[in-house]
Every structure is written in structure tokens, then in C-alpha cells.
Amino acid sequence: MAIQWYPGHMHKAKKAIIERLKSVDMVIEVLDARLPASSENPLLAKLSADKPKLKILNKQDLADAERTDIWLAEFQSRPNTNAIALDASDRSAAAKMIEACRKLVPHRKGIEKPLRVLICGIPNVGKSTLINGMLGKKSAKTGNEPGITKAEQRLFLADDFWLYDTPGMLWPKIIVEESGYNLAASGAVGRNALDEEVVALELLDYLRRHYLALLQARYQADKDASSHWQDSDWLEWIGRKRGALLPGGRINHQKAAENTLTDFRDGQIGRITLETPHQWEAWLKKARQNEAVLKAEREARKAARKG
């Protein structure tokens, strides 16, 4: 099942970002530390190719610390790019972000030459919560659902530091299948665009292969028996453990899936990161190969119709 979600307001956000990029000095992209590559917008990378960039791995308190370090090193190896890890509870977040930005654009300082920064991120990445923590007040709307911020806001973190907050934006086509599932699991995709049971099964499949001990501890599963369970076995077990039952003792798979996704999003299963740079490279390579095959097939059908 391919997951796609690109409502109309995201097209408007794209146009607004294109216009704002003409007048800013650099770009901050807020990523979800649990899925750094999946939450990195390839459309934004293309639009802002000539701008210095700061990658913020937000929600680091929910992510695997070792994998966060690996991702920070990956982003910092890119030209004209820095990366830091933050979370909404970090009281020094504003100072850390301003310092990192000034290192990237040292010539913009003082009231006459304020540093103008565009901050972007996918829906529900925690950008607005992070900004409110920096400002110490609720200037940006927040909520546990994608698409809360609908219009650009100009905010001031210092007299000479202007921050332009933009609506969350995905991209028109998600070609990496694993990325779609990871985005859905994190809550970045609207509920009307996904099957929560399928997403939960994909999540459980990854967790049982990479974070089995955390699954066992969270859901009190027998270590010997559960070590070889498949994703569907885990969903059944979670349904029974959490009381997601229908008449006759049958499992309510929808409710069990909702419980699983909520536990992941809230960090109840543990500190988890759903991808590594190596895994992402493999997924992206496979996706590009599949796209090339589909393109060749389309061109062949087009040629056949003409000929």
C-alpha cells in the first residue's frame, strides 16, 4: 500500500516558501529524529539548494540516541550544512539554534543586518511546539495532528534574528514505500490517507527485527515465545494485553493498531529510530529503480498507442 497525502493547503505552502526563499539568508529544516531521512523534504532541498541549512533533529528524547549521533554526523558531512538535536523540553533550544545559525551566516548580525531565517518542517514534526518553547509563549499554534500551521508567521528570537515560520509541507509523491509507512507511523500523514492496521503491522515488523527487547518489555511478552513472532502475532498479543476485544473475545484489530501507534508516538515503547543512513540508501535505491521501471513501462505504452 503506497501512502500519499498532499492536501490543497500544502500547495499553497509551497508557493509561499518559494516566495520567502528570495529574501532569507538561510533555512532551518526541522526533522523528526525518529525518521530523519523520511522527514527530510526533497522538494525543500531542491528549492533551497543555494542556501545554508541547519537540520534540527527534533523529538530527540523519543529517538534512539546512538542512531541520532549517526544521523547528526551524516548531515554535518554535507556542504554548507549543520545539524543539532533538540526536543521541546530543552530550555536552551533557542540559544543553541541561534548559535548554530550564526556560524553558518556570520556576516548577518546587528539591527541593520538581521539574520533572516526560514524554518520549515513536515506536518506534526513538533516545529510549532519547539518555537513556542524558544519564545516562552504560545505564538505558534500546536496540536497532535498534522497541518495545524496554515499561514506564515514572522517571529523574533532576538533583535537581529528574524524567524519566518511556515506551514508544514510534504511533497507531491512519496516514492520510498518505507518512508511513507514511517511518516504515517509518526503522525505526519492525515488519517484519511492511511490504513492504521497496515501501518501498525509495518511498524511492528520493523520493531520486532530491530527493537525486540523494547517490544517484549512494553507488552510483557514471553521472551522465548515472542522472539519468533511475526507482525500479526504482535498485533494480536497487543490487542489482548490492551483489552481491544470484540464480542466473543475476538481481537479488535483497528483498536489494537491505534494503541500501537499511540504508544510509539508517545515514546511508551522506548527510544526508537526507524531508519539508519545505510537503510535509507538501500530503500532509496530500490525506489528509484522501481520508478525507472514504471517510467519505461509508461513510455512503452505511449509508443504503442502512437504506433
N, C-alpha and C positions, 0 to 999 in steps of 0.2 A: 504494500500500500504506500503510494507516494504521498507525502504530506506537503501541501501548498497552502499559503494564506497570504493574500495581498489585497486587503480591502482598499476602498477608494481613498481614504484619508492618507494612506501611505504614498500614493502617487502625488498627492499634494505636498507631503513632507519632502519627497524627493525634489520637487521643483523649488521648495523653499530652501533646502540645503544647497542646491546648485547656485541659487542667487546669493546666499550668505557667504559661500566659499570665496566669492570675489573680493570680500572686504575683511576677511580674518587672516591672522598670521599663522595659525596652526590649528590642528584638530585633535581633540581628545575623543577616543572611542572607548566607551565603557563595555567591557565584555563580562560574560558570566564565567567565573573562574572554574566552574564545573564542566564547562564546554567551551573553552577558549576559541577554538577554530570554528566551531559551528555557529557561535555568536558573533563572529567577525564578518562584517558585511562586505562582500566582494564588490558590490556596487559603490559603496563609500570609498573603498580603496581606489577604484578607478577614477571617481570624481575628484578625489583629493590627492592625486598621485604626486603633485609638486609641493605639498605642504608638509612641514614637520609634524610628527604624530606622537602622541602619548597614549599607550594602551593601558587602561586600568582594568585589572582583573578583580572585579567586584565580587562580593559574597565569598571572599577567601576563607571565611570561617566555616563555610559549608563544604569546601573543596579539600581534596587530598593534598596535604602540604608538600609532599615530595614532588607530586606532579605539577603543582603550582610553580615550584622553583624551576622545573624543566621548561615550562612554558614561558616564564619570565626570560630565561636565557635565550629561548628561541626568538622572541620578539626583539630583545635587545641586540641580537645579532644582525638585525635588518638596518639598512642605512637610514639616517635621519629619524630614528625611532627610539623611544624609551618605553619602559614598562614598569609599572608598580602594582602591587596587590593591596587592596583595601577592603573594608567592609563598613556597613552603615554605623557600627558602634565605635569606629575609630575616631576619637575626638581630634586627632592630629591630621585628619584626612585633608583638610583644606591646605594646611601648611605644606604637606608632602606633595600635593598636586601642584600648587603654585611653584614650589621649588623646582620640581621636575620640568614644568613648562618653561620657566625662565632659563634653565640650562639649554633647552632646545632653541629658544629665541632670545638670546641675551641682549640684542640691540634694542628691544622694545621695553622701555621702562620709563617711569615718570608720568605725571599727569598729561603732559603734552604728547607723549608717545605711549599710550596704554597698550598693554598686550591684549589683543582681541582673539578670543578663543571660541571655537565652535565645539560643543560637546554633543556627541551622538551615541546612540546605542539601540539595540533591538528592543522590541517591546518587553516589558516586565523584567528587565535586566537589573533593576534596582537603581537606575540613574537618578530619578527624582528623589528617592529616599536618601541617596548619597549626597545630593546637592543640599537638601534640607538640613542634613547633619552638619554640612560645612558652614551653612549660613546661620545655623542655630534657630531657625524659624521655618515655618511651612510656606515657602514661596512657590514650591512646585507641587502639583497635585500628585498624590500617591494612591496605590491600590494594588491588591493582589490579583490583578488581571491585566492582560496586555492592552495597550492603546489608551492609557489614561491621559498622557500629554498630547494635546491636539494642536497646539499653536506654539510658535517660537516665543521665548521669553528672554529678555536681557537682564542678567544678574551681575552684581558687583561683589567679588570676593575681596577686593582691595581697591583703593582709589585708582590704581593704574592697571587693574586686571578685570577685563570685561568678559563675561561668560555668556555665550548665546546657547540656550537650552532648546533643543529641537525635539519634535515628536519621534517616538520610536519607529524604526523603519526596517522591515525585512526587504527581501529582493524578489523580483517577479517569479523566478523559478529556482527552486532548491534542487540541484542536480545530485547531491550526495544523499543517498537514501538514509544512511545512518545519521547524518546531520539533521534531517527532518524529524526523526524519532527523538533525538536528543533535545532539539528545540521544543518539541511537543511535551516531553517529559518535564522540562524546566518551567513550563507555563508561558512560553513566548508566543505560542500559537493559540488562536481563538478556539474555543471548544467546538464550535460548529464545523471546524476543518479537520477534526480528528476522531478516531475511534479509540476511546480511552482504554478499552480492554487490549487492543492491539498494541498501543503504546506501552502499557504496563507490562505486557509479555516481552516486548523487546527490551525494556529496561531490566526486567528480571533475568533475562538471558545474559545480558552483559554483567550484571551484578553477580550472578552465580559463577561466572567464569573468572571474574577479577576481584570481587569483594565478598567471597562466600562466607568468611567468618563474620562479617558485619550482618549479613542476612540471617545467619544462624542465631546470632546474639539478639537481634531485634525481635525476631519472631519465635524465639525459643524452640528452634528446630533441633531434632536429634542429629548430632554431627555425623554419625555413621550413616544413617538413613538418608539424610539430606544432601550428602556430598555428591550424589549422582542424580539428583532430581533435575528435571527439565523445567523450563519456564512455566509450563502449565501446571506442573506439580506444585510449584511455589505459589502460584495464584490460588490454587485450591486450598493449600495449607493456610495462607494468609486469610482467606475468606472464613475458614473455620475458626482461626485464632481470634479474628476481629468480630465474629458474630454476624458476618454478612451472609445470612441464610434466608432461603425461601421456604414456604410451607413444605413439609416432608423432609426437612433437613438438607435440601439441595442448596448448592452454593450460588449466591447472587454474584456472578462474575463481574457485573458492572460496578457494584458496590466495592467488591474486593479490589478492583482496578483503581477506583477512586481513592481508596485507603492507601494503596501502594504509592500512587503518585503524590498524594499529600504528604506521606511520610518522607519521601525523597526530597520534595521541595522544601520541607521544614527542617531537614537535616536530622530527622529522627532515626534513620538507618545508620547514619555515620557520615564522616567526611569523605566525599566521593567525587571523583573527576571521571567523566565518561569518555575521555579520549586522550591520547598522547600524540605528540607530533608524528611519531612513526605510524601510528594507526591512521591518523588523518591523511598522511601522504598516500597510504595504500587505498583508503576509501576514495580519495580524490582521483587517483589514477584510474581506478575501476570505473568511476562515474564518467570521466572524460572518454574512456574507451566506449562505454555504453552510448554516450551522446554521439560519438563519431559513427557508430553503427546505425543509430536511428537516423542521423542526417543522411548517410549513404542510402538507406532504405527509402527515405522520403524523395531524395533526388532520383532514385531509380524509378519510383512510381510516377514521378513527374515526367521523366523522359519517356516512359512507356505510354503515358496519356497523349503526349505530343506526337509520338511516333509511329 
